[in-house]
Amino acid sequence: MSSTFGRLFRITTFGESHGPALGGIVDGFPAGIRIDMDMISRDMARRRPGSTSLGTKRSENDIPEILSGVFNCVSTGAPIAFIVRNSNQISSHYDDIAHTFRPGHADYTFWKKYGIRDYRGGGRSSGRETLSRCFAGALAKQLLSQKGISVNAGVIAVGGVKASSYIWDPPFENELYAPDCPELPEMISRVEGARASGDSVGGIIECRARGMIAGLGDPVFDKADAILSMAIMSIGGVKGIEFGSGFAAASSLGSENNDQMTEKGFSSNNAGGILGGITTGEDLMMKIAVKPTPSISRAQQTIDENGNGKEIVIKGRHDPCIAIRASVVVEAMTAIALADMLLCKEAYSG
């Protein structure tokens, strides 16, 4: 089971949604860096269940316990091991589906692959696994900040309602973790409406990395956009990613899409900050599509482990829109991928 990401900056995660704890090991983090625990806590809080009125009603403190690799708030160069204990899980909500597959979830595919599954909240397939990514991502952000690189993400569309205009001025501290825009009240209403009807909605997250340096990533297989795509697509619920002008490039002319250069630099950024798999130094710009939460309280058709048809109504406490709390996870995986590329560049260049 693949639970490790990265080459030099490596994150390995472990734990299940309804187990005693989740956690991870960050290997390759350089020694001598002062660790800002308040910054880690802020990122963990943005992902934490109960952090927004538009999210799940499950409430967890999500306070990380660092077991190794940090001494007197400074990294030692040793692997940074951490755990976060679960305290508010209600596993009985899942007793009725112990042998039944939830539509839209990994229940069926996990069972077909391994022949066993933890049905309590999805086990390793649960979105709760991403708390480990947020911890590692916060470390990666602190490494990147030493080079002047910042990573931020926000929700720009929910349930088909898209922000028409906005100023990118993070942090975004409203209920949607979205840039301020005229459509914000309608976007919030769309989420509330889905919850009231027992349904859910998807959304689009925009992520930008500012202060980028040129030269991260490699040609051919380890392109920066290929590594970033793997990082982002590994987040549960993500169904698509585009860089810069993305799919719009397919309907534009080369004269329109090319980022022409002058003595002052690039005149546009349709490439999203990456050319030939290598960063240009322009802002990294991505948009990420997130599907509607598959756990809904409406009746749905499914099958059990014996292939018998069933009608299912999912119990429990679930987000009506997972894109909201996923924005900080997008930040985390972007930062982890960039930190790994940065360390590789420095290692290869001597």
C-alpha positions, 0 to 999 in steps of 0.5 A: 500500500503506497503511503509515502510521497517524495524523493528527498523530502519524504512524507509517510502517513499512517492510521485510520479514520476511526483508529486510536490515532493517525500520524506520519514521519517526515524524512529529509527535513534539514537541520537547524530550522526553527519550527513555528508550532503556531503556524502548524496549528493554524493549518491543522485547524483549517482542516480540522473537523468542526473548523467551519459552520459549513463542514462536518459536525464531528469535532476533533482537537487535532493537536499533533504530538511530535515524537522525534526530530525537533529539539527546543523548537529546532529541527535536528535533521532526524526524521520528524515523527508525529501522531494525532489522537482520535477522540470524537469518532462514533464507529456505531454509525457504520455498523449497518454498512459493515458488508455494504458498499457506499456509492462514490466511496473506495469501499468496493475497490479497496475490498476487491484489492485487499479482501478486507476493509475497515468500514468505519469511516473508510479507514485509510481511504478516509479524508481524515488521513489528510491531517498528516499531510497538513502537518507535513505541508506546514513544515514544507511551507516553513522550508519554502519560506526561507526562499521567499516562496509562499503557497495559498489556496482558496475555493473559487467555485461551489455547486456551479456558482463561480467567483466572477472576480476576486483579489488574491489576498490570502489568508481567506478567513470566511466560512468557505476559505474563499477569496472575497467575491460578489458571489460569496453569499450565493456560494454559501447558500448553495452549500447550506441548501445541499446540506438541508436536502441531504445532498452535497456539492462539489467545488473548484480550488485555486492554488498559487505559489508566489515568490517562485524560483526558476529551475525546479523540476526536471524534463521528461518524467519528473516534470514539475507539473507531473509531480504536482499533479501526482501530489494533488490527485492523491488527495481524496475527492480530487478529479481534475487539475489544470495549470495556467490557462489549462483546458482553455489553451486547447481552444486558443491560438499559439499567438494567444497562449504563448507567454512572450518575453521581454527585458522585464520578464514574461508578459503573461502566465498562461503556462501557470509558471511551468515550461517544459516541466521546469518552473519559470519563476513566475507564480505557480497557478493551478485549479483543482476540481473536487467532486461532491461529498459521496456520503449523503443522507439520501437513499441510494442503490448499491450492493453488498459483499455477496453482490445482492442489491441494497438500498442504503442511507448513510449515517454519520457526520459529513461535509456537504462540500469537501472542497472547503476543508480540502483547500488547506490540503491542496496547499500542503501537497503543493508545498511538499512537492515544491519542497522536495523539488527544491531539495533535489535542485540544491542536491544536484547543483551542489 
